[in-house]
Each structure stands twice: as C-alpha cells, then as structure tokens.
Amino acid sequence: MGNVENSFHLETAVVILNVPLMFASITGNALVLAAILKTPSLRSLPSNIFLCSLSITDFLVGLVVQPVYIIRKLNNSTKLDGMGNMDSPKTIEIINCILNVPLIFMTTIGNALVLTAVLRTSLLRSAPSIVFLCSLAVSDLLVGLVAQPVYISNALIYSDSSPALKQATEVMFFLACGVSLSTMTAISVDRFLALRYHMRYSGLMTVKRALFTIAGIWVVFVILSCLRIVWKRSLLFLAIVVGGIAICLFISTFSYIRIYQIVRHHKLAIRSQQQAIQRLSADTNIKRSTKSAINTLLYYICMVVCYSPIFMVALILAFGRTLHSLLHIADTIAFLNSSTNPFLYCWRTKEIRAAVWKTIRQFFCKRATEDNA
C-alpha cells in the first residue's frame, strides 16, 4: 500500500511539473518564431534558420507531446488510486492542482504588471480609486505567490500527514481572499461616494484616506489570520467566514443599487433640464464617475461569480455536511478571481491599459538594448 501511495504522489508531482513547462514551451517558442519571422534582418541569417527549426520542434513538444504525456500520467494515477474512474477524490485533487498551476502564473504576472505600471505612472498614483485597485492587485499577487503554492502543496502532501500545512493553507487563503473581498467592497462604497457627493468627492476621499482604509483592512485580516492559528474551532471559523462574505456582498450590492438609482435619477434630470450649459462641469464629473462605477460593477460581478461557490460550500460545511471534493473546486474558482482581475483592469481602464503596455515595451526594449550592447 505504501509503494502504491508513493507511486501515486510521484505521478502527481510529474504532472504538476509538466503543466508550467508545457505553457513555457508553447509561449516561449511561439514568441521566438514570431520575432524571427517579423524581423527581416533575423530571417536573412542562416543560423537563425536552424534556430527556427529547433523552435518548431520545441513548440510541437509543448503543443502535442506534453499534453499526451500528461493525459497518460493522469490515467496511470487514476489506476494507482484503485478506483478506475474520474470520481475518485484523489483524481479530482490532481486535476484541481493542475488547474491551479497556470492560474499561479497568470495571477503573478498579471498583477505584478499592473502594480509596476501604476507605481511608475505618477498620474495613476494620485487617484484614490487606483489606490484601492493597487491593494486588490497586491492581495491577488499574494494569492499567486503564496496562497496557491501552499494550497497545491497541501493537496499533494494531504492534510492528515501535515496538519501544519493544512492550517497554513487555510490562513493564507483567508488572508488573501479576505483582503480581496473587503477591498472590492471598499471600491463599491468609494464609487457610491463619488456619485452621491460628486461635487465634494475630492475632499471626502483623498489618497491619504484611501491608504488609511486599505491599511485598516490589511491589519484586521492579519490579526484575524493570526487568531486562526491559535483558534482550533474550525466550525466557528467557517461561520465567521460565511458571515464575513455575506456582509461584504450585502454592502457591495447595496452600494451598486444606490449607484444605479443615482445614475437613473441623473439621466432623468438631464432630460428635463433646459440649462444644460450651466451643468456642463458637473455632468462631466458625473459621467466620469458613472463610467468608473460601471467598470467596478464588472469587477464586482466577477467577484460574486467566483466567490459564490465557496460561500455555498462553506455554508453547507458549517451545518456539518462533508463536501471536500466540491470544496477543492470552489477554492480554485475563488482563486480564478485573482487571475481575471488584471485583465479586467486593462480591458476597462484605458489609463491602466496604456501604462501596462508602456511597461511591457520598456522592459523588452531595455532587454534588447542590453543584448545588443
């Protein structure tokens, strides 16, 4: 039995290692081929023809060979598990770990790019709303750098043989995802204030106050995470998690309902207003705040979609039911929120998108200059 268990762990580790290698092979070699084919000076060198041939074979390894290899290893691990079907809890854990590996890279790279772009752009740093987005990006980066690797390690080693690792997984998940959820709630309240008090918003919400709010959120969740280490009553902890998620969702939902009412009232007022020129400045501010509120509403919808499964599973677990397989899937869906947020920022916010592209161009131009030197 011990040899079978060791073989199962070995097969799992091999699969996990091959997933990032597969993505690296496909992405890296595709970039090399595209760069050579789009640069006439590189295409004219005979040595680069051999490099293209090598890149094509490596690209095929990542595109065809490694996926087939991973599928074969998954079949072997399923047989080693002794169940012979995809409903095996261990098989579900393997698939869940495999899904988390590319999410780690997406989360880490995406949020690191957003943070770097904001920190290097003084105009973005001066906006309170961007300060909240930075906090969200930091918590999402923490998910990719710490929470997900610890989560995968716990799934591979198994909590029965390593209770400390299981507790570390719960603490990191609670800290990172709790800060993300609370920050998103703060963003919804910030957008409500921007529309409700659009003439006084710059005085109500400053960068300093936004930083104090973010610092308070982080301090609260660091303290709660430390209490979780010494708190052994997991059922009560689950109840607190469910209550916290419910409060955040309620505040965010209330804020966006009020935002909708304000925007609707404003549109009706514009239609009945004859002196539109006198209201031009206020209308411009409200339009800008409305667009920002719509953007954050999309972030909120994505958050609700990603956090609803874990909320429902945690609620069921709080009543004593056992749904560990579903809990693993719900955890991954919650992690998915940290991966999608950077893409949403770049899609919906023109300033962040421009800053991110500028950062990427500067990075590659700098590397190209160093290589030529």
Order of alpha helices (4+ residues) and beta strands (2+ residues): alpha-alpha-alpha-alpha-alpha-alpha-alpha-alpha-alpha-alpha-alpha-alpha-alpha-alpha-alpha
